[in-house]
């Protein structure tokens, strides 16, 4: 995918995260328990942080030539958003507790995204300037 595609996906994810945050604060406050509302807010927080991370990776793609590593980092971030945040959103809305069992897989995807980005940056410093 091109850098502009990742930037667009990041912007769409920020749109969704802001909407989910507002929905949680205004639409779900009276419906969810305090515990499930906290789960929702955790999903929103991680969604926003990693949508911004995805935006950053998209911008870096315009500057750096490590397309394969940056592409991998972006895909890990997107996978983490879907699995980590998606499972928490679903858990908060449905109360189906087994959804919490897949959440850590999304967390691993987030960790892989940041580790891949760090590796990409580390490799760049060894390149001649």
Backbone bond lengths (Angstrom), bond angles and torsions (degrees), N, CA, C in turn:
res aa  C-N    CA-C-N  psi(-1)  N-CA   C-N-CA  omega(-1)  CA-C   N-CA-C  phi
1 X - - - 1.456 - - 1.523 109.76 -
2 X 1.302 115.34 152.14 1.450 120.53 179.05 1.531 110.27 -82.18
3 X 1.325 115.04 159.49 1.465 119.82 179.82 1.526 111.42 -57.41
4 X 1.316 117.71 -36.91 1.460 120.25 -178.60 1.524 111.59 -65.94
5 X 1.321 116.87 -29.35 1.467 120.29 176.80 1.521 109.85 -67.25
6 X 1.341 117.03 -44.33 1.460 119.92 179.11 1.531 111.11 -66.13
7 X 1.307 117.23 -36.87 1.466 120.01 177.81 1.527 109.60 -64.62
8 X 1.324 117.29 -42.07 1.466 120.69 177.71 1.531 111.05 -64.38
9 X 1.332 117.12 -42.84 1.470 120.91 178.04 1.525 110.03 -62.57
10 X 1.324 117.06 -39.89 1.469 121.10 178.11 1.526 110.25 -62.73
11 X 1.332 117.09 -45.17 1.462 120.48 179.90 1.531 111.34 -63.22
12 X 1.323 116.79 -40.44 1.469 120.33 177.25 1.522 110.10 -63.20
13 X 1.339 116.55 -41.27 1.461 119.77 178.41 1.519 112.28 -65.91
14 X 1.323 117.78 -37.28 1.473 119.86 175.47 1.524 110.18 -64.23
15 X 1.331 116.91 -41.62 1.462 121.73 176.63 1.531 110.20 -56.92
16 X 1.334 115.81 -47.90 1.463 120.79 179.79 1.523 110.96 -63.85
17 X 1.335 117.30 -43.19 1.468 121.06 -178.82 1.523 111.72 -64.00
18 X 1.334 117.12 -42.72 1.468 120.10 178.29 1.529 109.79 -64.52
19 X 1.324 116.26 -43.30 1.464 119.71 177.29 1.514 112.13 -62.53
20 X 1.332 116.64 -42.07 1.467 120.56 178.74 1.525 111.22 -64.68
21 X 1.333 116.35 -38.37 1.461 119.55 177.31 1.517 111.55 -63.83
22 X 1.316 116.72 -44.70 1.470 120.48 179.01 1.522 110.37 -66.00
23 X 1.328 116.29 -41.35 1.465 120.48 179.24 1.527 110.49 -61.75
24 X 1.327 116.22 -42.36 1.459 119.97 178.47 1.516 112.17 -64.28
25 X 1.337 115.90 -43.11 1.460 120.24 -176.85 1.524 112.48 -70.60
26 X 1.320 116.78 -33.97 1.469 119.44 -174.46 1.520 113.60 -109.05
27 X 1.316 117.77 -39.57 1.458 119.90 -175.09 1.516 114.67 -91.75
28 X 1.320 117.04 -28.55 1.465 119.76 -175.44 1.517 113.90 -103.72
29 X 1.319 117.10 -11.54 1.468 120.76 -175.55 1.529 111.75 -56.07
30 X 1.316 116.47 -39.66 1.465 120.17 -178.27 1.527 112.24 -85.94
31 X 1.334 117.23 -11.01 1.463 121.06 -173.87 1.528 112.48 -101.09
32 X 1.318 116.54 -40.19 1.467 120.72 -176.04 1.520 111.61 -91.83
33 X 1.321 115.06 153.29 1.464 119.96 171.96 1.528 107.99 -68.56
34 X 1.318 115.66 164.66 1.465 119.99 178.51 1.534 110.61 -59.85
35 X 1.323 116.20 -38.04 1.468 120.38 179.87 1.531 111.08 -64.90
36 X 1.325 117.38 -45.61 1.467 120.52 -179.48 1.524 111.66 -71.57
37 X 1.314 117.07 -30.30 1.462 119.87 175.43 1.533 109.93 -67.27
38 X 1.326 116.43 -36.43 1.474 120.61 176.41 1.530 110.06 -66.02
39 X 1.317 117.94 -38.15 1.468 121.82 176.23 1.527 109.08 -62.09
40 X 1.334 116.91 -44.87 1.464 121.68 178.23 1.530 110.57 -59.13
41 X 1.323 116.11 -45.75 1.469 120.15 -178.40 1.531 111.63 -65.96
42 X 1.320 116.82 -34.39 1.467 120.03 175.18 1.528 109.88 -62.50
43 X 1.327 116.25 -43.44 1.466 120.26 178.05 1.521 110.53 -61.27
44 X 1.324 117.15 -44.07 1.467 121.03 179.61 1.525 110.39 -62.10
45 X 1.317 116.61 -44.68 1.466 120.99 -178.66 1.534 110.86 -59.54
46 X 1.321 116.59 -51.77 1.459 119.99 -179.21 1.530 111.13 -66.63
47 X 1.315 117.15 -33.86 1.456 121.04 177.43 1.530 109.78 -61.34
48 X 1.329 116.59 -47.68 1.468 120.37 -179.42 1.529 111.85 -64.38
49 X 1.302 116.41 -47.71 1.469 120.58 -178.01 1.526 110.36 -58.65
50 X 1.314 117.01 -44.70 1.451 119.33 -174.86 1.526 112.53 -82.22
51 X 1.319 118.14 -22.67 1.468 119.55 170.17 1.529 108.79 -67.29
52 X 1.325 117.27 -39.64 1.470 120.07 175.29 1.526 110.97 -66.05
53 X 1.326 116.67 -38.78 1.463 120.49 175.46 1.519 111.24 -61.10
54 X 1.321 115.97 -42.18 1.462 120.79 177.46 1.528 110.94 -63.28
55 X 1.313 116.27 -38.97 1.465 120.69 175.72 1.530 110.08 -61.05
56 X 1.326 116.14 -45.01 1.459 120.98 178.88 1.520 112.07 -60.62
57 X 1.311 116.95 -41.65 1.464 120.29 178.40 1.526 109.93 -64.59
58 X 1.323 116.85 -41.59 1.464 119.89 177.41 1.520 112.12 -59.94
59 X 1.327 116.14 -40.73 1.467 120.15 177.98 1.523 110.39 -68.09
60 X 1.336 117.34 -41.40 1.465 120.20 178.29 1.528 111.79 -61.09
61 X 1.312 116.62 -31.08 1.466 119.74 178.47 1.531 111.74 -61.28
62 X 1.315 116.85 -25.06 1.469 119.81 178.16 1.526 111.36 -79.35
63 X 1.335 116.47 -18.44 1.462 121.81 -175.07 1.527 113.43 -104.82
64 X 1.317 116.92 -35.73 1.460 121.78 -173.08 1.518 109.95 -107.34
65 X 1.305 115.91 154.26 1.465 121.16 179.97 1.529 113.45 -95.94
66 X 1.302 117.87 5.49 1.464 120.98 -178.17 1.527 110.54 -85.12
67 X 1.318 115.63 58.74 1.463 120.76 -172.92 1.522 112.76 -57.95
68 X 1.325 117.41 -41.20 1.461 119.67 -176.37 1.532 111.41 -65.23
69 X 1.324 117.53 -46.64 1.467 119.80 179.18 1.527 111.49 -66.80
70 X 1.310 117.32 -42.13 1.460 120.08 179.35 1.526 110.92 -65.93
71 X 1.304 116.94 -38.76 1.465 121.42 176.07 1.532 109.64 -60.08
72 X 1.329 115.83 -44.13 1.465 120.54 178.90 1.533 111.06 -62.60
73 X 1.334 116.58 -44.21 1.473 120.09 178.63 1.527 110.37 -60.66
74 X 1.326 116.75 -42.62 1.469 120.60 179.51 1.523 111.19 -63.09
75 X 1.314 116.57 -42.88 1.468 119.52 179.61 1.521 111.70 -66.01
76 X 1.334 116.96 -37.70 1.467 119.56 176.07 1.528 110.36 -63.26
77 X 1.334 117.26 -42.13 1.468 119.87 179.07 1.518 111.20 -62.97
78 X 1.307 116.41 -44.93 1.456 120.56 179.84 1.531 111.09 -64.21
79 X 1.320 115.99 -41.21 1.467 120.39 176.86 1.529 110.27 -61.82
80 X 1.320 116.79 -42.93 1.462 120.55 177.99 1.522 112.07 -61.69
81 X 1.323 116.45 -41.28 1.469 119.69 178.48 1.524 109.90 -60.37
82 X 1.316 115.86 -47.64 1.466 119.60 -177.43 1.528 111.02 -64.31
83 X 1.336 117.24 -48.55 1.469 120.12 -174.03 1.531 111.40 -78.69
84 X 1.334 117.89 -52.52 1.464 120.65 -176.17 1.528 110.47 -67.14
85 X 1.315 115.53 -59.15 1.465 118.86 -176.25 1.518 111.41 -68.55
86 X 1.330 116.12 -42.64 1.464 119.31 -179.90 1.513 112.69 -59.36
87 X 1.335 117.18 -42.87 1.469 119.38 -179.93 1.525 111.22 -67.60
88 X 1.336 116.80 -35.94 1.472 118.65 177.95 1.525 111.82 -70.61
89 X 1.327 117.44 -40.24 1.472 119.75 175.38 1.532 109.89 -59.04
90 X 1.328 115.56 -47.25 1.468 119.77 -179.20 1.523 111.68 -64.73
91 X 1.326 117.15 -40.15 1.466 121.28 177.81 1.521 110.79 -60.62
92 X 1.324 116.49 -46.24 1.465 120.22 -178.86 1.530 111.44 -63.19
93 X 1.317 116.47 -39.27 1.469 120.01 -176.88 1.523 113.66 -77.94
94 X 1.342 116.04 -33.88 1.464 118.79 -173.45 1.528 113.84 -105.69
95 X 1.322 116.84 -24.81 1.460 119.89 -175.28 1.521 113.22 76.52
96 X 1.326 117.90 6.33 1.465 121.69 179.34 1.527 108.08 -74.34
97 X 1.315 115.36 105.48 1.467 120.47 -169.31 1.520 113.94 -69.82
98 X 1.345 119.39 -26.46 1.471 119.54 -179.18 1.521 111.26 -64.80
99 X 1.331 117.65 -17.47 1.462 119.67 176.78 1.530 111.23 -62.72
100 X 1.327 115.70 -29.66 1.457 120.14 177.13 1.517 112.77 -64.14
101 X 1.325 117.21 -20.58 1.462 121.01 -179.56 1.527 112.23 -72.98
102 X 1.338 117.93 -24.70 1.463 119.09 179.74 1.529 112.13 -93.49
103 X 1.317 116.78 -12.87 1.464 120.79 -179.41 1.529 112.47 -54.87
104 X 1.335 119.99 -43.10 1.466 119.69 -179.79 1.532 113.81 -59.81
105 X 1.317 117.85 -26.70 1.470 119.43 176.78 1.528 110.14 -63.89
106 X 1.314 116.32 -37.86 1.465 119.96 175.05 1.517 111.25 -67.20
107 X 1.332 116.10 -36.61 1.467 120.19 176.31 1.518 111.44 -62.99
108 X 1.317 116.88 -39.28 1.464 120.75 176.50 1.531 109.86 -63.87
109 X 1.321 117.06 -40.15 1.469 120.06 177.69 1.529 110.59 -61.75
110 X 1.340 117.07 -40.54 1.469 120.03 176.38 1.531 110.41 -61.12
111 X 1.320 116.94 -46.19 1.463 120.87 179.51 1.526 111.10 -60.66
112 X 1.314 116.42 -42.40 1.470 120.25 178.08 1.528 111.03 -63.79
113 X 1.322 116.73 -37.27 1.471 120.48 178.75 1.517 110.65 -61.47
114 X 1.325 116.34 -49.49 1.468 120.03 -177.96 1.521 111.15 -69.00
115 X 1.328 117.77 -37.47 1.471 120.45 177.47 1.532 110.50 -65.56
116 X 1.314 116.81 -39.70 1.465 120.50 178.28 1.519 110.68 -64.90
117 X 1.318 116.85 -42.16 1.458 120.56 177.91 1.533 110.68 -64.29
118 X 1.331 116.98 -41.58 1.468 120.50 177.41 1.526 110.83 -62.73
119 X 1.323 116.90 -42.22 1.462 120.97 178.57 1.527 110.20 -62.58
120 X 1.306 116.35 -41.84 1.463 121.24 178.67 1.529 110.14 -60.76
121 X 1.318 117.09 -44.87 1.469 121.14 179.31 1.528 110.75 -66.02
122 X 1.323 116.67 -40.87 1.464 120.51 178.56 1.531 110.91 -61.67
123 X 1.307 117.20 -44.15 1.465 121.05 178.91 1.522 111.21 -62.24
124 X 1.306 117.40 -34.87 1.467 121.14 -179.50 1.510 111.86 -65.16
125 X 1.329 117.61 -35.50 1.452 118.99 -177.44 1.519 112.81 -69.06
126 X 1.325 116.63 -19.00 1.465 119.46 177.88 1.525 112.34 -89.78
127 X 1.331 117.08 -3.60 1.465 120.51 178.66 1.526 109.41 -80.45
128 X 1.332 117.01 148.13 1.479 118.43 176.09 1.526 110.91 -66.62
129 X 1.317 116.80 143.33 1.473 120.56 -179.39 1.502 112.24 -96.32
